[in-house]
Amino acid sequence: MTWARHASPTIEQGRFAEARASEKIHYAVQNRKAARTVAIHSADAQDCINLLAMLGLDSLDDAAVKSAKD
């Protein structure tokens, strides 16, 4: 019988946490870019709100929306 070597649970949890954090940052950047593109191409504020809602980006925090409109 052979024993499989397993990494320490804390090391694995750290790697998964790091991957999740990296993914969260990636999606935040991607969503900000999308919101900025929508803001640039929308006709007015209401159009921007509607388009962001269609894309599921209406739940962005206020700071992200403000930076997207700048």
NUSE-198422 format. One record per residue: x, y, z of N, C-alpha, C, CB in turn; residue in one letter. Coordinates in steps of 0.001 Angstrom, whole numbers, padded with zeros to 6 digits, always signed. Glycine has a CB too. Layout:
N
XYZXYZXYZXYZA;...
//
This chain:
70
+000843-001163+000000+000000+000000+000000+000894+001234+000000-000962-000006+001212M;+000588+002162-000885+001364+003397-000943+000543+004535-000350+001783+003724-002402T;+001254+005470+000186+000598+006637+000766+000774+007821-000181+001177+006963+002180W;-000332+008473-000483-000267+009676-001310+000144+010845-000426-001635+009959-002015A;+001014+011636-000947+001445+012813-000187+000477+013951-000461+002905+013227-000557R;-000019+014537+000569-000946+015662+000440-000282+016915+000996-002289+015373+001179H;-000582+017998+000335-000050+019269+000820-000776+019648+002108-000202+020390-000254A;-000154+020467+002849-000741+020942+004099-002058+021660+003805+000241+021884+004848S;-003091+021425+004628-004367+022112+004400-004232+023626+004404-005368+021698+005450P;-003352+024149+005227-003211+025609+005262-002586+026137+003977-002366+026034+006465T;-001673+025376+003401-001071+025799+002127-002124+025761+001026+000139+024891+001753I;-002907+024693+000978-003954+024582-000041-004995+025684+000129-004629+023201+000026E;-005409+025947+001357-006389+027000+001593-005821+028353+001179-006813+027026+003071Q;-004554+028555+001429-003920+029805+001021-003890+029960-000482-002519+029882+001566G;-003624+028871-001186-003601+028929-002649-004988+029208-003210-003057+027620-003227R;-006002+028551-002645-007358+028788-003113-007808+030209-002797-008316+027783-002490F;-007471+030692-001627-007825+032061-001259-007140+033054-002189-007441+032347+000204A;-005895+032796-002509-005157+033672-003424-005787+033650-004811-003678+033249-003506E;-006183+032472-005279-006823+032354-006595-008163+033084-006603-007022+030868-006974A;-008943+032944-005535-010228+033638-005456-010036+035147-005431-011002+033189-004218R;-009055+035617-004690-008783+037056-004623-008347+037593-005985-007701+037349-003568A;-007510+036829-006664-007051+037225-007996-008223+037284-008972-005977+036249-008511S;-009103+036294-008890-010267+036263-009764-011195+037434-009473-011018+034943-009607E;-011379+037754-008199-012238+038865-007801-011703+040179-008358-012351+038941-006270K;-010397+040371-008279-009778+041585-008819-009942+041635-010334-008280+041649-008440I;-009735+040500-010988-009867+040433-012453-011277+040837-012881-009542+039005-012967H;-012303+040280-012222-013671+040601-012597-014036+042035-012248-014629+039651-011923Y;-013497+042574-011172-013766+043966-010828-013210+044898-011903-013161+044311-009453A;-012004+044625-012352-011390+045429-013418-012191+045295-014706-009922+045000-013655V;-012570+044078-015043-013346+043830-016260-014699+044549-016199-013555+042313-016465Q;-015361+044503-015050-016658+045161-014906-016526+046677-014973-017315+044755-013592N;-015451+047225-014389-015233+048668-014483-015006+049101-015931-014039+049081-013617R;-014246+048316-016672-014012+048646-018084-015315+048594-018864-012981+047682-018709K;-016134+047596-018597-017422+047484-019280-018324+048662-018916-018112+046151-018922A;-018355+049026-017640-019184+050148-017206-018707+051453-017839-019168+050264-015676A;-017399+051623-017938-016854+052824-018570-017253+052873-020054-015308+052860-018422R;-017159+051754-020736-017536+051697-022149-019007+052025-022330-017231+050316-022732T;-019851+051476-021471-021281+051768-021536-021528+053246-021277-022060+050909-020523V;-020866+053815-020275-021065+055221-019947-020656+056130-021108-020274+055586-018692A;-019586+055776-021782-019111+056584-022908-020094+056554-024074-017741+056091-023371I;-020702+055398-024304-021560+055232-025478-023050+055451-025210-021365+053864-026036H;-023426+055702-023973-024850+055899-023688-025257+057333-024006-025163+055568-022212S;-026534+057495-024347-027044+058803-024754-027209+059754-023571-028373+058640-025468A;-027677+059231-022447-027853+060051-021254-027748+059154-020019-029222+060803-021285D;-027981+059749-018853-027820+058997-017604-028795+057830-017508-028009+059919-016411A;-030048+058045-017910-031034+056970-017830-030683+055831-018780-032432+057505-018147Q;-030207+056175-019968-029766+055164-020917-028613+054351-020335-029347+055816-022241D;-027686+055028-019684-026548+054364-019049-027028+053398-017970-025584+055403-018445C;-027967+053857-017138-028508+053008-016065-029177+051768-016656-029519+053800-015196I;-029963+051969-017697-030662+050838-018322-029684+049839-018935-031629+051342-019399N;-028682+050349-019633-027707+049456-020259-026893+048692-019222-026775+050248-021164L;-026496+049363-018142-025762+048685-017076-026620+047596-016442-025306+049692-016008L;-027917+047873-016274-028821+046871-015714-028944+045666-016639-030201+047482-015459A;-029009+045911-017946-029093+044806-018916-027872+043912-018853-029256+045350-020332M;-026721+044506-018586-025478+043741-018513-025230+043150-017129-024315+044618-018902L;-026098+043454-016188-025914+042950-014837-024862+043715-014063-025548+041506-014878G;-024549+044908-014517-023536+045733-013873-024155+046817-013008-022635+046358-014911L;-025459+046750-012782-026123+047771-011996-025830+047654-010511-027595+047706-012224D;-025210+046569-010093-024901+046402-008679-023469+046804-008342-025137+044972-008269S;-022798+047490-009267-021460+047991-008978-021535+049010-007863-020813+048606-010233L;-020492+049075-007067-020487+050069-006003-020372+051471-006594-019334+049803-005016D;-020740+052471-005811-020765+053856-006299-019402+054330-006785-021259+054782-005207D;-018349+053914-006120-017008+054342-006511-016665+053822-007909-015963+053853-005486A;-017044+052599-008200-016754+052027-009519-017539+052736-010594-017068+050535-009545A;-018804+053067-010314-019626+053761-011299-019096+055164-011537-021089+053814-010845V;-018714+055861-010459-018164+057212-010609-016877+057199-011423-017905+057839-009236K;-016021+056205-011162-014767+056147-011916-015033+055764-013364-013791+055145-011274S;-016103+055027-013616-016422+054644-014988-016928+055838-015785-017463+053525-015001A;-017585+056778-015115-018116+057941-015811-017070+059021-016021-019279+058506-015051K;-015948+058959-015317-014882+059964-015461-014041+059748-016687-013994+059961-014254D;
//
